[in-house]
Amino acid sequence: MIKKDKNILLSFDVEEFDLPLEYGIKISDNEQMDLGGNGLDAIHEILEDSKIQCTLFTTANFALKFSSKIAGLSKKHEIASHTFFHSSFKKDDLKNSLLTLENITSKKIFGLRMPRMKKIDASLIEEAGYKYDSSINPTWIPGRYNNFSKPRTYYEENGITKFPVSVSANLRIPLFWLAFKNLPYSYYRNIALQSLKKDGYLCIYFHPWEFIDLHKYKIPTMIKRKSGNELLEKLNRLISDLKNEGDFIAMNSFLSKNGL
């Protein structure tokens, strides 16, 4: 296979489906886990694709429930931390998540992404033993964060490599999961390719639970308007287009390749 000089850093936040709780909708722990597991099954063919290596930011809570699946996926993909629980956080969760995932995978864990891109001090990340943090979306999301002052591409902060997810090259239009779901495909693809050309890599992420049918849940339309097979077909189309532009590799592999 001819190696290309650009890389696609595809990642998934592998977690319990607790999103309804954010909108005051009760959902049991078992249902949260089942839906998260069903989502992981839905993207099985993507994860089995021989031309795709990606990063799975996994909560330790989810990994303990599906330990054999996570251990199996770790043989090909990078497993990284999404802390311990998706809906709650305390400082000790950073180290405990890392140790739990290392125990399950028998591999060293290098990366962290905080749930909902929660801001966290780099010194705490370094203290817990991580190498990089991908908890920054360098754009403005109303009601969430305003990160226009942050660099668009990876940078160092207090001994940790900060790895923002990609935004468009000029106006910082977000390229994360919610943008992919709601923007017209051709428009999203074009600004993603512009970002890839400018930066030499594209860092995009999704959640496995997006690829199950979410229509029965009373959550915002922008989250559930495209889900299940319809969204999976859209992602497969994007992956097919991006394979012509670069190689899909894990985030830690990319950092190692660039001497970080």
Residue frames relative to the residue before (quaternion, step in Angstrom):
aa qw qx qy qz dx dy dz
M 1.0000 0.0000 0.0000 0.0000 0.00 0.00 0.00
I 0.4109 -0.7074 0.5201 0.2453 3.58 -0.85 0.97
K 0.3362 -0.7474 0.5410 0.1890 3.56 -0.80 1.03
K 0.2734 -0.7542 0.5775 0.1516 3.54 -0.95 0.86
D 0.5290 -0.6659 0.4307 0.3019 3.57 -1.18 0.53
K 0.6824 0.4242 -0.2907 0.5195 3.59 1.27 -0.01
N 0.2255 -0.7951 0.5549 0.0954 3.55 -1.17 0.65
I 0.2342 -0.7250 0.6297 0.1514 3.52 -1.18 0.69
L 0.1529 -0.7848 0.5994 0.0385 3.54 -0.68 1.18
L 0.0345 -0.8120 0.5798 -0.0570 3.52 0.03 1.39
S 0.0492 0.8021 -0.5938 0.0408 3.57 -0.84 0.94
F 0.2057 -0.7467 0.6208 0.1215 3.52 -1.34 0.48
D 0.3113 -0.7024 0.6047 0.2098 3.56 -1.06 0.77
V 0.1361 -0.8258 0.5471 0.0164 3.55 -0.16 1.36
E 0.2121 0.8077 -0.4850 0.2598 3.53 -0.22 1.32
E 0.6000 -0.4985 0.4730 0.4097 3.50 -1.38 0.09
F 0.4381 -0.7051 0.4940 0.2587 3.61 -0.97 0.84
D 0.1039 0.8249 -0.5403 0.1300 3.55 0.18 1.35
L 0.3373 0.7923 -0.4669 0.2014 3.59 1.27 0.04
P 0.6184 0.5516 -0.3801 0.4110 3.69 0.89 -0.68
L 0.5798 0.5980 -0.3769 0.4053 3.61 1.10 -0.62
E 0.5979 0.5876 -0.3449 0.4223 3.55 1.16 -0.70
Y 0.7509 0.3512 -0.1756 0.5310 3.56 1.21 -0.59
G 0.6160 -0.6111 0.3177 0.3824 3.55 1.21 0.61
I 0.5162 0.6281 -0.4146 0.4088 3.57 1.24 0.43
K 0.3707 -0.7439 0.5133 0.2138 3.57 -0.69 1.07
I 0.0905 0.7551 -0.6448 0.0766 3.52 -1.06 0.86
S 0.4548 -0.7253 0.4438 0.2649 3.59 -0.68 1.05
D 0.6442 -0.5165 0.3964 0.4014 3.55 -1.26 0.44
N 0.6526 0.5266 -0.3190 0.4416 3.57 0.96 -0.86
E 0.6678 0.4864 -0.3073 0.4722 3.59 0.96 -0.84
Q 0.5983 0.5582 -0.3573 0.4503 3.57 1.04 -0.72
M 0.6910 0.4804 -0.2670 0.4695 3.55 0.91 -0.99
D 0.6518 0.5293 -0.3196 0.4390 3.57 0.91 -0.92
L 0.6830 0.4825 -0.2895 0.4657 3.57 0.93 -0.90
G 0.6158 0.5285 -0.3410 0.4746 3.57 1.08 -0.67
G 0.6675 0.4986 -0.2895 0.4712 3.56 0.99 -0.87
N 0.6377 0.5214 -0.3231 0.4659 3.58 1.02 -0.80
G 0.6291 0.5357 -0.3289 0.4572 3.56 1.07 -0.72
L 0.6380 0.5215 -0.3229 0.4656 3.56 1.00 -0.82
D 0.6309 0.5151 -0.3232 0.4820 3.58 1.07 -0.73
A 0.6407 0.5606 -0.3268 0.4104 3.59 1.01 -0.81
I 0.7422 0.3672 -0.2219 0.5149 3.60 1.07 -0.66
H 0.2424 0.8215 -0.4877 0.1690 3.57 1.29 0.33
E 0.6889 0.4956 -0.3017 0.4345 3.60 0.81 -0.96
I 0.6112 0.5323 -0.3492 0.4702 3.59 1.09 -0.65
L 0.6992 0.4753 -0.2715 0.4599 3.57 0.88 -0.96
E 0.6783 0.4738 -0.2840 0.4845 3.60 1.21 -0.49
D 0.4645 0.6881 -0.4421 0.3395 3.60 1.26 -0.22
S 0.4488 -0.7318 0.4506 0.2452 3.58 -0.67 1.11
K 0.6963 0.4620 -0.2727 0.4768 3.59 1.20 -0.43
I 0.6833 0.4524 -0.2846 0.4974 3.57 1.26 0.15
Q 0.0270 0.7147 -0.6987 0.0169 3.49 -1.01 1.01
C 0.0044 0.8185 -0.5733 0.0364 3.58 -0.79 0.96
T 0.4597 -0.6484 0.5307 0.2943 3.54 -1.35 -0.02
L 0.1628 -0.7849 0.5951 0.0577 3.56 -0.87 1.03
F 0.1685 -0.7782 0.6009 0.0703 3.57 -0.35 1.28
T 0.0296 -0.8648 0.4936 -0.0878 3.52 -0.15 1.38
T 0.3895 -0.6763 0.5590 0.2799 3.58 -0.93 0.81
A 0.5377 -0.6187 0.4598 0.3415 3.58 -1.05 0.72
N 0.5806 0.5888 -0.3593 0.4326 3.55 1.12 -0.69
F 0.6790 0.4633 -0.2748 0.4988 3.59 0.94 -0.91
A 0.6638 0.5267 -0.3111 0.4302 3.58 0.90 -0.91
L 0.6343 0.5217 -0.3383 0.4594 3.61 1.03 -0.67
K 0.6509 0.5094 -0.3062 0.4723 3.58 1.09 -0.72
F 0.7964 0.1951 -0.0749 0.5675 3.59 0.99 -0.86
S 0.0591 0.8703 -0.4873 0.0398 3.57 0.97 0.88
S 0.6588 0.5053 -0.3329 0.4472 3.62 0.94 -0.77
K 0.6369 0.5202 -0.3295 0.4638 3.60 1.03 -0.74
I 0.6768 0.4889 -0.2960 0.4640 3.58 0.87 -0.95
A 0.6365 0.5176 -0.3299 0.4671 3.59 0.97 -0.80
G 0.6615 0.5049 -0.3087 0.4606 3.58 0.96 -0.82
L 0.6686 0.5002 -0.2985 0.4622 3.57 0.93 -0.85
S 0.6177 0.5785 -0.3412 0.4091 3.59 1.09 -0.66
K 0.5567 0.6124 -0.3928 0.4009 3.60 1.20 -0.33
K 0.7675 0.3034 -0.1660 0.5398 3.57 1.17 -0.56
H 0.7899 0.2968 -0.1249 0.5219 3.57 0.94 -0.93
E 0.5166 -0.6008 0.4973 0.3534 3.55 -1.30 0.27
I 0.1969 -0.7338 0.6382 0.1245 3.55 -0.98 0.92
A 0.0093 -0.7846 0.6192 -0.0294 3.57 -0.86 1.02
S 0.5803 -0.6347 0.4047 0.3108 3.56 -1.25 0.33
H 0.1281 -0.7381 0.6585 0.0722 3.50 -1.20 0.80
T 0.5872 -0.5652 0.2749 0.5100 3.52 1.35 0.74
F 0.7100 -0.4776 0.3013 0.4208 3.61 -1.21 -0.25
F 0.7843 0.0767 -0.0189 0.6153 3.57 0.85 -1.02
H 0.4846 -0.6810 0.4588 0.3014 3.57 -1.08 0.58
S 0.7549 0.4142 -0.2094 0.4633 3.59 1.05 -0.70
S 0.7733 0.2105 -0.1491 0.5792 3.61 1.21 -0.09
F 0.0525 -0.8084 0.5862 0.0057 3.55 -1.17 0.54
K 0.0681 0.7288 -0.6812 0.0107 3.50 -1.23 0.74
K 0.7149 -0.4975 0.2784 0.4048 3.56 -1.17 0.59
D 0.6626 0.5307 -0.3165 0.4232 3.60 0.91 -0.88
D 0.5375 0.6387 -0.4028 0.3755 3.59 1.20 -0.41
L 0.5753 0.5995 -0.3830 0.4037 3.59 1.10 -0.59
K 0.7311 0.4060 -0.2316 0.4971 3.57 0.75 -1.05
N 0.6648 0.5194 -0.3165 0.4337 3.59 0.89 -0.87
S 0.6282 0.5220 -0.3320 0.4719 3.58 1.06 -0.70
L 0.6441 0.5282 -0.3169 0.4535 3.56 0.90 -0.94
L 0.6953 0.4789 -0.2799 0.4571 3.59 0.83 -0.98
T 0.6394 0.5267 -0.3250 0.4562 3.59 1.02 -0.79
L 0.6825 0.4774 -0.2867 0.4734 3.58 0.90 -0.91
E 0.6277 0.5189 -0.3391 0.4709 3.60 1.04 -0.67
N 0.6451 0.5201 -0.3160 0.4620 3.57 1.03 -0.77
I 0.6776 0.4944 -0.2867 0.4629 3.60 0.99 -0.84
T 0.7787 0.3663 -0.1758 0.4781 3.58 0.90 -0.95
S 0.2785 -0.7598 0.5192 0.2749 3.58 1.22 -0.52
K 0.6147 0.4912 -0.3597 0.5015 3.56 1.12 0.75
K 0.5485 -0.6040 0.4582 0.3527 3.55 -1.22 0.48
I 0.2888 -0.7464 0.5795 0.1539 3.55 -1.06 0.84
F 0.1792 -0.8312 0.5235 0.0534 3.56 -0.70 1.12
G 0.8107 0.3478 -0.1313 0.4523 3.57 0.95 -0.89
L 0.1620 -0.7609 0.6238 0.0753 3.51 -1.30 0.54
R 0.0544 0.7305 -0.6801 -0.0287 3.50 -1.26 0.62
M 0.3652 -0.7449 0.5174 0.2100 3.55 -0.69 1.08
P 0.5564 -0.5843 0.4616 0.3688 3.61 -1.06 0.65
R 0.8505 0.0663 -0.1071 0.5107 3.54 -1.04 0.97
M 0.5328 -0.6631 0.3789 0.3645 3.56 1.21 0.65
K 0.1441 0.8196 -0.5355 0.1442 3.55 1.02 0.83
K 0.4800 -0.6723 0.4863 0.2848 3.57 -0.96 0.89
I 0.0559 0.7932 -0.6025 0.0689 3.56 -0.97 0.89
D 0.5278 -0.6549 0.4514 0.2980 3.54 -1.04 0.82
A 0.5229 -0.6668 0.4385 0.2995 3.58 -0.90 0.96
S 0.6096 0.5719 -0.3628 0.4120 3.60 1.06 -0.65
L 0.6355 0.5167 -0.3243 0.4733 3.59 1.10 -0.68
I 0.6282 0.5339 -0.3259 0.4627 3.56 1.07 -0.75
E 0.6685 0.4908 -0.2946 0.4748 3.57 0.92 -0.94
E 0.6395 0.5426 -0.3199 0.4407 3.58 0.96 -0.87
A 0.6861 0.4811 -0.2794 0.4687 3.59 1.05 -0.74
G 0.6001 -0.6257 0.3337 0.3701 3.59 1.25 -0.17
Y 0.4875 0.6666 -0.4397 0.3530 3.60 1.20 0.32
K 0.4296 -0.6932 0.5285 0.2358 3.54 -1.33 0.44
Y 0.8158 0.0227 0.0152 0.5776 3.58 1.03 -0.76
D 0.2254 -0.7580 0.6025 0.1079 3.52 -1.34 0.48
S 0.0802 -0.8005 0.5936 0.0200 3.57 -0.79 1.04
S 0.3434 0.7636 -0.4645 0.2886 3.55 0.83 1.08
I 0.6083 0.5522 -0.3461 0.4530 3.58 1.19 0.46
N 0.1025 -0.7297 0.6741 0.0507 3.52 -1.00 0.99
P 0.2276 -0.8506 0.4584 0.1209 3.62 -0.05 1.27
T 0.5303 0.5723 -0.4237 0.4602 3.51 0.73 1.18
W 0.5016 -0.6143 0.4934 0.3574 3.58 -1.26 -0.31
I 0.0241 -0.7602 0.6489 -0.0185 3.55 -0.82 1.09
P 0.4202 -0.7376 0.4595 0.2612 3.63 -0.36 1.18
G 0.8213 0.2158 -0.1832 0.4953 3.53 -0.88 1.00
R 0.7029 0.4298 -0.2537 0.5068 3.58 1.28 -0.15
Y 0.7503 -0.2981 0.2654 0.5270 3.56 0.44 -1.21
N 0.1941 -0.7271 0.6425 0.1447 3.50 -1.38 0.35
N 0.0492 0.8370 -0.5360 0.0990 3.57 -0.18 1.33
F 0.2109 0.8057 -0.5257 0.1732 3.56 1.08 0.69
S 0.6612 0.5182 -0.3134 0.4428 3.61 1.12 -0.54
K 0.5873 0.5867 -0.3650 0.4215 3.60 1.25 -0.25
P 0.5780 -0.5754 0.4344 0.3822 3.62 -1.13 0.54
R 0.5010 -0.6525 0.4822 0.3012 3.57 -1.17 0.60
T 0.7739 0.2936 -0.1409 0.5431 3.58 1.08 -0.71
Y 0.7289 -0.4692 0.2735 0.4169 3.57 -1.27 0.33
Y 0.0104 0.7850 -0.6164 0.0616 3.53 -1.15 0.76
E 0.4873 -0.6632 0.4908 0.2861 3.56 -1.29 0.31
E 0.0675 0.7791 -0.6215 0.0473 3.55 -1.08 0.77
N 0.8467 -0.1415 0.0483 0.5106 3.57 -0.59 1.23
G 0.7654 -0.4035 0.1957 0.4616 3.55 0.86 1.01
I 0.6685 0.4475 -0.2894 0.5187 3.59 1.30 0.01
T 0.3658 -0.6856 0.5767 0.2522 3.57 -1.05 0.76
K 0.2125 -0.7597 0.6058 0.1035 3.55 -0.70 1.13
F 0.0909 -0.8279 0.5531 -0.0190 3.55 -0.66 1.16
P 0.1765 -0.8148 0.5438 0.0965 3.62 0.07 1.24
V 0.4646 -0.6083 0.5416 0.3477 3.55 -1.21 0.43
S 0.6119 -0.6172 0.3648 0.3341 3.55 -1.13 0.64
V 0.0677 -0.7271 0.6808 0.0570 3.48 -1.34 0.62
S 0.6670 -0.4970 0.3457 0.4343 3.58 -1.21 0.28
A 0.6489 -0.5961 0.3335 0.3352 3.51 -1.16 0.74
N 0.7872 0.3433 -0.1733 0.4822 3.61 0.98 -0.73
L 0.8275 0.2408 -0.1061 0.4960 3.59 0.48 -1.15
R 0.4031 -0.7316 0.4533 0.3112 3.58 1.32 0.01
I 0.1718 0.7631 -0.5888 0.2036 3.55 0.88 0.95
P 0.4485 -0.7218 0.4454 0.2818 3.62 -0.65 1.01
L 0.2294 -0.7733 0.5815 0.1063 3.55 -1.16 0.76
F 0.4118 0.7246 -0.4675 0.2948 3.57 1.25 0.28
W 0.8183 -0.3494 0.1815 0.4188 3.55 -1.39 0.10
L 0.6830 0.4979 -0.3016 0.4412 3.58 0.91 -0.89
A 0.6202 0.5231 -0.3370 0.4777 3.58 1.11 -0.64
F 0.6430 0.5278 -0.3215 0.4523 3.58 0.94 -0.88
K 0.6587 0.5319 -0.2979 0.4410 3.54 1.00 -0.88
N 0.8090 0.3497 -0.1339 0.4532 3.58 0.90 -0.93
L 0.6437 0.5112 -0.3377 0.4586 3.60 1.12 -0.46
P 0.5761 -0.5527 0.4524 0.3975 3.62 -1.12 0.50
Y 0.5995 -0.6202 0.3616 0.3538 3.57 -0.92 0.90
S 0.6922 0.4958 -0.3024 0.4285 3.59 0.74 -1.01
Y 0.6434 0.5158 -0.3231 0.4643 3.58 1.04 -0.76
Y 0.6507 0.5076 -0.3151 0.4686 3.59 0.91 -0.93
R 0.6587 0.5163 -0.3157 0.4471 3.58 0.84 -0.95
N 0.6756 0.5118 -0.3069 0.4329 3.58 0.85 -0.92
I 0.7055 0.4265 -0.2931 0.4842 3.63 0.84 -0.83
A 0.5856 0.5497 -0.3753 0.4626 3.61 1.16 -0.49
L 0.6668 0.4924 -0.2991 0.4727 3.59 0.95 -0.85
Q 0.6119 0.5353 -0.3503 0.4650 3.59 1.08 -0.64
S 0.6510 0.5048 -0.3047 0.4779 3.57 1.00 -0.85
L 0.6379 0.5308 -0.3174 0.4589 3.59 0.98 -0.86
K 0.6652 0.5071 -0.2979 0.4599 3.57 0.94 -0.90
K 0.6983 0.4771 -0.2796 0.4545 3.59 0.90 -0.90
D 0.7906 0.3600 -0.1610 0.4684 3.58 0.84 -1.01
G 0.4438 -0.6928 0.4591 0.3351 3.58 1.16 -0.48
Y 0.7725 0.1241 -0.1114 0.6128 3.56 1.30 -0.01
L 0.2134 -0.7426 0.6200 0.1365 3.52 -1.33 0.36
C 0.1100 -0.8002 0.5893 0.0176 3.58 -0.72 1.12
I 0.1294 0.8013 -0.5644 0.1505 3.59 -0.27 1.29
Y 0.0841 -0.8237 0.5601 0.0272 3.58 -1.09 0.62
F 0.1323 -0.7639 0.6307 0.0334 3.50 -1.34 0.61
H 0.3578 -0.6820 0.5754 0.2751 3.56 -1.35 -0.09
P 0.5390 -0.6290 0.4349 0.3531 3.63 -0.88 0.74
W 0.6458 0.5493 -0.3373 0.4092 3.62 0.98 -0.75
E 0.5209 0.6294 -0.4204 0.3946 3.61 1.21 -0.25
F 0.7277 0.4643 -0.2242 0.4524 3.55 1.14 -0.69
I 0.5618 0.4643 -0.4339 0.5296 3.51 1.19 0.79
D 0.6105 -0.5720 0.3956 0.3790 3.59 -1.20 0.42
L 0.1331 -0.8328 0.5369 0.0226 3.59 -0.55 1.21
H 0.4103 0.7807 -0.4270 0.1996 3.58 1.24 -0.12
K 0.6453 0.5412 -0.3421 0.4167 3.61 1.06 -0.52
Y 0.6330 0.5445 -0.3328 0.4383 3.59 1.22 -0.36
K 0.3978 -0.7254 0.5155 0.2230 3.58 -0.95 0.90
I 0.2955 0.7180 -0.5489 0.3096 3.50 0.51 1.33
P 0.7079 -0.4773 0.2848 0.4357 3.62 -1.16 0.42
T 0.5937 -0.6066 0.4103 0.3335 3.54 -1.07 0.84
M 0.6327 0.5507 -0.3509 0.4164 3.61 0.97 -0.74
I 0.6578 0.4904 -0.3072 0.4822 3.60 1.23 -0.40
K 0.8067 0.3077 -0.1443 0.4834 3.57 0.92 -0.87
R 0.4386 0.7318 -0.4518 0.2605 3.62 1.22 -0.17
K 0.7464 0.1010 -0.1003 0.6501 3.56 1.18 -0.56
S 0.2276 0.7462 -0.5973 0.1861 3.55 -0.71 1.10
G 0.7460 0.4176 -0.2726 0.4414 3.56 -1.28 -0.06
N 0.8486 -0.1698 0.1265 0.4849 3.56 -1.16 -0.69
E 0.5978 0.5728 -0.3678 0.4233 3.59 1.06 -0.69
L 0.6965 0.4488 -0.2680 0.4916 3.57 0.92 -0.89
L 0.6158 0.5539 -0.3436 0.4428 3.58 1.05 -0.74
E 0.6375 0.5158 -0.3233 0.4721 3.58 1.01 -0.78
K 0.6392 0.5230 -0.3200 0.4643 3.57 1.04 -0.79
L 0.6640 0.4888 -0.3076 0.4751 3.60 0.96 -0.82
N 0.6374 0.5199 -0.3355 0.4591 3.59 0.95 -0.78
R 0.6210 0.5308 -0.3366 0.4684 3.57 1.08 -0.70
L 0.6514 0.5063 -0.3130 0.4705 3.58 0.96 -0.85
I 0.6475 0.5200 -0.3210 0.4552 3.58 0.90 -0.90
S 0.6384 0.5296 -0.3201 0.4577 3.58 0.96 -0.88
D 0.6752 0.4838 -0.2947 0.4724 3.59 0.93 -0.87
L 0.6952 0.4887 -0.2835 0.4443 3.59 0.93 -0.87
K 0.5554 0.6078 -0.3961 0.4065 3.60 1.14 -0.49
N 0.6402 0.5252 -0.3219 0.4590 3.58 1.16 -0.52
E 0.7257 0.4624 -0.2190 0.4600 3.57 1.26 -0.42
G 0.8172 -0.0765 0.0807 0.5655 3.60 1.11 -0.51
D 0.5445 -0.6060 0.4760 0.3311 3.52 -1.37 0.09
F 0.3820 -0.7046 0.5547 0.2233 3.56 -1.05 0.83
I 0.1362 0.7891 -0.5873 0.1173 3.58 -0.56 1.15
A 0.5962 -0.5721 0.4295 0.3643 3.56 -1.28 0.41
M 0.6379 -0.5665 0.3673 0.3705 3.55 -1.17 0.58
N 0.6667 0.4849 -0.3218 0.4656 3.61 0.89 -0.79
S 0.6070 0.5412 -0.3483 0.4662 3.60 1.09 -0.64
F 0.6451 0.5163 -0.3165 0.4659 3.55 1.01 -0.83
L 0.6649 0.4992 -0.3103 0.4609 3.59 0.91 -0.86
S 0.6400 0.5137 -0.3208 0.4729 3.59 1.01 -0.79
K 0.6274 0.5500 -0.3143 0.4529 3.55 1.02 -0.87
N 0.7487 0.3695 -0.1938 0.5151 3.57 1.11 -0.74
G 0.5928 -0.6414 0.3368 0.3518 3.55 1.23 0.51
L 0.5513 0.6098 -0.3962 0.4089 3.60 1.16 0.52
